[in-house]
């Protein structure tokens, strides 16, 4: 993958409400068909969702899972490791949640935290996060050799848009729980997180498991792009 400069992404990409409704319906039908094809073919699919805080990861996941049979998918959300997780290698908790044959698993945040938040916040030593790129590439290569399809997304918004979404969440009784003091504090490290993400793309985007950077300033555009890319990838694996 060529170097990605997140500051130069075209975040003006958008869809009208009408365009969104038409394209969303079409892509959800494709995703549903892909889910059924995975069951029949036995292909396991891992969908990794990463991105800036408030970039719309949860909304994208909701649109992926909406048309699917609940028996055919799992959403695994990961926060900071705790309890027994701390006594194992950092990849252990992700190994335990990988999809079985014919199943789709969505990672809401993932093992890439090692080279993102753990790097920026210094939860991991330089030697630890530096070697994680190779560890992750080898981990993913093992899954691909097993027959797994891996689809990785990074949802990107501007710093200004992130602030607007934070302020809207503050007054929304259904979404205010998502907002924490840590979210505001992380904004002071915006440039560090962007630099970490750009290095992550460069060092962990492989032909078998490439990164898909999604312009997410417009939620409609982002959701459709995620579904379309997911369907395109699964179709290639089950054809």
C-alpha positions as CSV (number, residue, x, y, z in Angstrom):
1,X,0.0,0.0,0.0
2,X,1.3,3.4,-0.9
3,X,1.7,5.9,2.0
4,X,-1.6,7.5,3.1
5,X,-1.7,11.1,4.2
6,X,-4.9,11.4,6.2
7,X,-4.8,15.2,6.1
8,X,-5.2,15.0,2.3
9,X,-8.2,12.7,2.1
10,X,-11.1,14.1,0.2
11,X,-13.6,14.3,3.1
12,X,-16.1,16.2,1.0
13,X,-17.5,12.9,-0.5
14,X,-21.1,12.6,0.4
15,X,-24.5,11.2,-0.6
16,X,-28.0,12.7,-0.5
17,X,-30.6,11.1,1.7
18,X,-32.2,9.6,-1.4
19,X,-29.0,8.3,-2.9
20,X,-28.1,6.8,0.5
21,X,-31.4,5.0,0.9
22,X,-31.2,3.4,-2.6
23,X,-27.5,2.4,-2.4
24,X,-27.8,1.2,1.2
25,X,-30.7,-1.1,0.3
26,X,-28.7,-2.5,-2.6
27,X,-25.6,-3.1,-0.6
28,X,-27.4,-4.7,2.3
29,X,-29.0,-7.2,-0.1
30,X,-25.5,-8.0,-1.3
31,X,-24.1,-8.4,2.2
32,X,-27.0,-10.7,3.1
33,X,-26.3,-12.8,0.0
34,X,-22.6,-12.9,1.0
35,X,-23.5,-14.1,4.5
36,X,-25.5,-17.0,3.0
37,X,-22.7,-17.8,0.6
38,X,-20.2,-17.9,3.5
39,X,-22.3,-20.4,5.3
40,X,-22.6,-22.6,2.3
41,X,-18.9,-22.4,1.3
42,X,-17.5,-22.5,4.9
43,X,-15.5,-19.3,4.4
44,X,-14.8,-17.5,7.7
45,X,-14.8,-13.7,7.4
46,X,-13.1,-11.3,9.8
47,X,-14.2,-7.6,9.5
48,X,-12.0,-5.2,11.4
49,X,-13.4,-1.7,12.1
50,X,-11.0,1.0,13.3
51,X,-11.0,4.7,13.1
52,X,-11.0,8.1,14.8
53,X,-13.2,8.5,17.9
54,X,-16.8,9.4,16.8
55,X,-16.0,8.4,13.2
56,X,-19.1,6.3,12.9
57,X,-17.8,2.8,13.6
58,X,-20.9,1.7,15.5
59,X,-23.3,3.0,12.8
60,X,-21.4,1.2,10.1
61,X,-21.5,-2.0,12.1
62,X,-25.3,-1.6,12.6
63,X,-25.8,-1.4,8.9
64,X,-23.6,-4.4,8.2
65,X,-25.5,-6.6,10.7
66,X,-29.0,-5.4,10.0
67,X,-29.8,-7.7,7.0
68,X,-27.9,-10.7,8.4
69,X,-29.2,-13.9,10.1
70,X,-28.2,-13.5,13.8
71,X,-26.9,-17.0,13.8
72,X,-24.3,-16.1,11.1
73,X,-22.4,-13.3,12.7
74,X,-20.8,-12.1,15.9
75,X,-19.7,-8.6,17.0
76,X,-16.8,-8.6,19.4
77,X,-16.0,-5.2,21.0
78,X,-12.6,-4.6,22.6
79,X,-11.7,-2.1,25.3
80,X,-8.5,-2.1,27.4
81,X,-7.5,-5.6,28.5
82,X,-8.4,-6.6,32.0
83,X,-8.3,-9.6,34.4
84,X,-7.0,-12.8,32.8
85,X,-6.4,-10.9,29.5
86,X,-3.5,-9.1,31.1
87,X,-1.8,-12.4,31.9
88,X,-1.6,-13.5,28.2
89,X,0.1,-12.3,25.0
90,X,-1.9,-9.3,23.7
91,X,-3.1,-11.3,20.7
92,X,-4.6,-14.1,22.9
93,X,-8.0,-12.4,23.4
94,X,-8.4,-11.8,19.7
95,X,-7.5,-15.4,18.8
96,X,-10.3,-16.5,21.0
97,X,-12.8,-14.5,19.1
98,X,-11.9,-15.3,15.5
99,X,-14.7,-16.5,13.3
100,X,-15.3,-20.2,12.7
101,X,-15.9,-21.6,9.2
102,X,-18.9,-20.0,7.5
103,X,-19.2,-17.2,10.1
104,X,-18.7,-13.5,10.0
105,X,-17.1,-11.8,13.0
106,X,-16.8,-8.0,13.3
107,X,-14.1,-6.6,15.5
108,X,-15.1,-3.3,17.0
109,X,-11.6,-2.1,17.6
110,X,-8.9,-4.8,17.5
111,X,-5.4,-6.0,17.9
112,X,-4.3,-2.8,16.1
113,X,-4.7,-1.0,19.4
114,X,-1.2,-2.2,20.0
115,X,0.2,0.2,17.4
116,X,-2.4,2.9,18.0
117,X,-3.6,3.7,21.5
118,X,-0.9,1.6,23.3
119,X,1.8,3.3,21.3
120,X,0.5,6.8,21.6
121,X,-0.4,6.5,25.3
122,X,2.8,4.6,26.1
123,X,1.0,1.6,27.5
124,X,3.4,-0.5,25.4
125,X,7.1,0.0,25.3
126,X,8.7,1.1,22.0
127,X,10.2,-2.4,21.5
128,X,6.7,-3.9,22.1
129,X,4.8,-1.9,19.6
130,X,7.6,-1.8,17.1
131,X,7.7,-5.6,16.8
132,X,3.8,-5.8,16.8
133,X,3.7,-4.9,13.0
134,X,5.5,-8.2,12.2
135,X,3.5,-10.1,14.8
136,X,0.2,-8.8,13.3
137,X,1.2,-9.5,9.7
138,X,2.1,-13.1,10.7
139,X,-1.1,-13.5,12.7
140,X,-3.2,-12.4,9.7
141,X,-1.2,-14.5,7.3
142,X,-2.0,-17.6,9.4
143,X,-5.7,-16.8,9.2
144,X,-5.6,-16.2,5.4
145,X,-3.7,-19.5,4.9
146,X,-6.5,-21.1,6.8
147,X,-9.0,-19.7,4.3
148,X,-10.2,-16.7,6.1
149,X,-11.2,-13.4,4.4
150,X,-10.0,-10.4,6.3
151,X,-11.5,-7.0,5.5
152,X,-10.0,-4.0,7.4
153,X,-11.5,-0.5,7.6
154,X,-10.3,2.8,8.9
155,X,-13.0,5.4,9.2
156,X,-11.6,8.9,9.0
157,X,-13.1,12.3,10.0
158,X,-11.6,15.7,10.5
159,X,-10.8,17.1,13.9
160,X,-13.4,19.7,13.4
161,X,-16.1,17.2,12.6
162,X,-15.1,15.1,15.6
163,X,-15.6,18.1,17.9
164,X,-19.1,18.7,16.4
165,X,-20.1,15.0,17.0
166,X,-18.8,15.1,20.6
167,X,-20.9,18.2,21.3
168,X,-24.0,16.6,19.8
169,X,-23.4,13.4,21.9
170,X,-23.3,15.5,25.1
171,X,-27.0,16.5,24.7
172,X,-28.3,13.2,23.2
173,X,-29.7,10.9,25.9
174,X,-29.3,7.9,23.7
175,X,-25.7,8.5,22.8
176,X,-24.2,10.5,25.7
177,X,-22.9,7.3,27.3
178,X,-20.4,6.9,24.4
179,X,-18.7,10.1,25.4
180,X,-16.0,10.1,28.2
181,X,-13.4,12.5,29.5
182,X,-10.9,10.2,27.8
183,X,-12.4,11.1,24.4
184,X,-11.7,14.8,25.0
185,X,-8.2,14.1,26.4
186,X,-7.3,12.0,23.3
187,X,-8.0,15.0,21.1
188,X,-4.8,16.6,22.5
189,X,-2.9,13.7,20.8
190,X,-4.7,14.0,17.5
191,X,-1.5,14.4,15.5
192,X,0.1,11.5,17.2
193,X,-2.8,9.2,16.5
194,X,-2.9,10.3,12.9
195,X,0.8,9.5,12.5
196,X,0.4,6.1,14.2
197,X,-2.4,5.3,11.8
198,X,-0.5,6.3,8.8
199,X,2.5,4.1,9.8
200,X,0.1,1.2,10.6
201,X,-1.3,1.4,7.0
202,X,2.2,1.4,5.5
203,X,3.4,-1.6,7.6
204,X,0.3,-3.8,7.9
205,X,-1.5,-3.4,4.6
206,X,-0.8,-6.6,2.7
207,X,-2.2,-8.0,-0.6
208,X,-4.2,-10.6,1.3
209,X,-5.4,-8.2,4.0
210,X,-5.3,-4.6,2.8
211,X,-6.5,-1.5,4.6
212,X,-9.6,0.3,3.3
213,X,-9.5,3.9,4.3
214,X,-13.1,5.3,4.4
215,X,-13.9,9.0,4.1
216,X,-16.4,9.2,6.9
217,X,-17.2,12.9,7.3
218,X,-20.5,12.1,5.7
219,X,-22.0,9.1,7.5
220,X,-24.2,8.1,4.5
221,X,-21.2,7.9,2.2
222,X,-19.1,6.0,4.8
223,X,-21.7,3.4,5.5
224,X,-22.3,2.6,1.8
225,X,-18.6,2.4,1.1
226,X,-18.1,0.0,4.0
227,X,-20.9,-2.3,2.9
228,X,-19.9,-2.2,-0.7
229,X,-16.2,-3.0,0.0
230,X,-17.2,-5.8,2.4
231,X,-19.5,-7.4,-0.2
232,X,-16.9,-7.0,-3.0
233,X,-14.3,-8.8,-0.8
234,X,-16.5,-11.6,0.3
235,X,-17.7,-12.2,-3.3
236,X,-14.1,-12.7,-4.4
237,X,-13.5,-15.3,-1.7
238,X,-16.6,-17.4,-2.2
239,X,-16.7,-17.2,-6.1
